[in-house]
């Protein structure tokens, strides 16, 4: 079953502290229940490690990592 998950993409979770705030974009993501479970497991793991995060930040991190893997360069420049 495909479930819709509306979320607010936060731009870059890896942005430098001195960089200006980036405009946020709202998106809808369609995922299976299994993929939603994986996302929830990552989210809970980070909370247990006392690493402040949200699901939008996890998506952004995943997008950046996939971009670096597929394109082969850092997306910051």
Backbone bond lengths (Angstrom), bond angles and torsions (degrees), N, CA, C in turn:
res aa  C-N    CA-C-N  psi(-1)  N-CA   C-N-CA  omega(-1)  CA-C   N-CA-C  phi
1 X - - - 1.445 - - 1.524 108.66 -
2 X 1.302 115.93 132.18 1.462 120.30 179.96 1.513 108.70 -92.94
3 X 1.323 115.81 130.95 1.464 120.57 179.58 1.517 109.43 -115.68
4 X 1.304 116.38 144.16 1.468 120.85 177.40 1.515 108.06 -92.71
5 X 1.312 115.94 137.19 1.454 121.67 177.12 1.514 107.52 -128.47
6 X 1.340 116.25 108.20 1.456 119.29 177.08 1.522 107.35 -81.98
7 X 1.306 116.28 136.74 1.449 119.76 179.69 1.507 110.36 -150.63
8 X 1.286 114.45 162.97 1.451 121.45 178.08 1.512 108.00 -104.69
9 X 1.341 115.91 112.95 1.458 119.33 179.67 1.516 108.74 -74.86
10 X 1.287 116.72 131.98 1.457 121.67 -171.47 1.525 114.34 -94.84
11 X 1.300 117.58 14.17 1.470 118.00 -178.92 1.506 108.76 78.55
12 X 1.299 117.48 -109.82 1.455 121.25 -175.19 1.511 110.77 -120.49
13 X 1.342 116.90 121.62 1.453 118.31 173.51 1.522 110.42 -83.37
14 X 1.327 115.62 -14.11 1.458 119.94 -179.69 1.524 111.68 -99.06
15 X 1.348 116.78 14.86 1.457 118.24 -177.17 1.525 110.57 -70.36
16 X 1.307 115.02 152.73 1.452 119.96 179.53 1.520 109.07 -72.51
17 X 1.331 116.31 152.65 1.458 120.58 -179.11 1.522 112.38 -64.90
18 X 1.325 118.29 -26.05 1.456 120.53 -178.35 1.527 112.47 -89.28
19 X 1.340 117.58 -1.19 1.461 119.33 179.22 1.527 110.04 -82.05
20 X 1.335 117.37 147.34 1.459 119.61 -179.83 1.524 110.89 -67.00
21 X 1.337 116.17 154.43 1.452 120.72 179.24 1.530 109.57 -63.11
22 X 1.313 115.65 138.45 1.453 120.29 -179.02 1.525 109.67 -94.63
23 X 1.328 115.88 149.87 1.451 121.35 177.49 1.525 108.88 -64.20
24 X 1.313 117.10 137.64 1.456 122.28 179.88 1.523 109.75 -92.82
25 X 1.312 115.78 145.25 1.450 122.37 -179.40 1.513 109.25 -122.76
26 X 1.311 116.94 132.40 1.455 120.82 178.95 1.530 108.95 -88.91
27 X 1.338 116.46 138.60 1.460 120.98 -178.28 1.525 109.49 -143.07
28 X 1.299 115.91 159.76 1.465 122.14 173.31 1.519 107.24 -113.98
29 X 1.315 116.15 132.74 1.462 121.59 -178.38 1.524 108.04 -118.18
30 X 1.323 116.31 131.53 1.455 121.87 176.77 1.517 108.38 -102.41
31 X 1.334 115.43 128.90 1.457 119.81 -178.43 1.520 109.42 -145.58
32 X 1.316 114.71 157.92 1.458 119.91 175.46 1.523 108.57 -76.68
33 X 1.316 115.63 167.82 1.467 119.65 176.47 1.525 110.66 -62.13
34 X 1.342 117.25 -36.21 1.470 120.81 178.34 1.525 111.03 -62.72
35 X 1.335 116.33 -43.58 1.469 119.95 178.86 1.521 110.89 -66.25
36 X 1.323 117.07 -36.76 1.467 120.09 177.00 1.529 110.49 -65.16
37 X 1.316 116.24 -37.82 1.470 120.68 177.05 1.526 110.59 -63.24
38 X 1.337 117.13 -43.34 1.470 120.64 178.05 1.528 110.97 -60.89
39 X 1.327 116.21 -43.15 1.465 120.55 178.28 1.524 110.54 -61.41
40 X 1.313 116.98 -44.64 1.464 120.98 179.44 1.523 111.87 -63.37
41 X 1.335 116.83 -38.21 1.473 120.29 178.11 1.524 111.33 -64.27
42 X 1.333 116.78 -42.02 1.470 120.11 176.45 1.522 111.14 -62.89
43 X 1.314 115.90 -43.70 1.460 121.69 -179.86 1.538 110.56 -60.55
44 X 1.319 117.06 -47.20 1.468 121.52 -179.90 1.522 110.79 -64.78
45 X 1.340 117.06 -40.51 1.477 120.53 178.40 1.522 110.44 -58.36
46 X 1.323 117.37 -45.67 1.470 120.98 179.79 1.523 111.41 -64.59
47 X 1.331 116.92 -39.22 1.463 119.43 178.12 1.521 110.89 -63.21
48 X 1.326 116.77 -41.66 1.470 120.75 179.51 1.525 111.36 -64.82
49 X 1.323 116.96 -31.47 1.465 121.87 177.90 1.519 111.97 -82.38
50 X 1.329 116.51 4.16 1.476 123.11 -179.49 1.524 111.24 61.44
51 X 1.343 116.24 32.51 1.464 122.15 176.59 1.517 107.40 -100.56
52 X 1.325 115.89 108.13 1.459 120.24 -177.69 1.534 109.20 -60.74
53 X 1.323 116.35 125.22 1.456 121.27 -179.12 1.517 109.58 -156.99
54 X 1.294 116.15 171.76 1.455 122.79 170.37 1.524 107.11 -144.12
55 X 1.316 116.32 171.34 1.462 119.34 -175.64 1.518 111.47 -66.60
56 X 1.305 117.94 -32.96 1.463 120.53 176.72 1.526 110.66 -61.53
57 X 1.321 116.49 -41.42 1.461 120.66 179.42 1.531 110.67 -64.42
58 X 1.330 116.89 -37.05 1.463 119.99 177.47 1.530 110.72 -64.60
59 X 1.323 117.60 -41.97 1.460 120.21 176.48 1.524 110.88 -61.08
60 X 1.321 116.18 -45.74 1.468 119.66 -179.25 1.519 111.26 -61.30
61 X 1.327 116.46 -42.63 1.455 120.16 178.32 1.531 110.68 -62.71
62 X 1.325 116.57 -42.75 1.456 120.77 178.84 1.523 112.14 -62.70
63 X 1.325 116.53 -41.02 1.468 120.92 178.94 1.521 110.17 -63.55
64 X 1.329 117.14 -44.51 1.471 120.73 179.64 1.527 111.38 -63.79
65 X 1.334 117.07 -43.51 1.462 120.23 179.69 1.528 111.18 -64.15
66 X 1.333 117.67 -41.82 1.458 120.79 177.97 1.525 110.80 -65.59
67 X 1.329 117.03 -39.46 1.457 120.91 178.11 1.525 110.18 -60.83
68 X 1.327 116.77 -47.45 1.461 120.59 179.65 1.521 111.32 -63.00
69 X 1.323 117.59 -36.30 1.465 121.25 178.64 1.532 110.81 -70.29
70 X 1.315 117.73 -45.61 1.466 121.87 -175.47 1.520 112.73 -77.74
71 X 1.310 116.97 -41.84 1.468 121.82 -175.45 1.523 110.83 -93.34
72 X 1.315 116.81 -29.35 1.442 121.15 174.58 1.523 115.79 84.17
73 X 1.316 116.69 21.73 1.455 119.27 175.63 1.511 109.21 -147.77
74 X 1.332 114.53 160.07 1.455 120.81 178.80 1.515 109.40 -69.31
75 X 1.319 117.48 134.26 1.470 121.55 -177.30 1.513 113.39 -78.14
76 X 1.325 118.66 -5.62 1.468 121.48 179.30 1.526 112.64 -79.82
77 X 1.287 118.68 -8.95 1.463 117.77 -178.34 1.463 116.37 -174.32
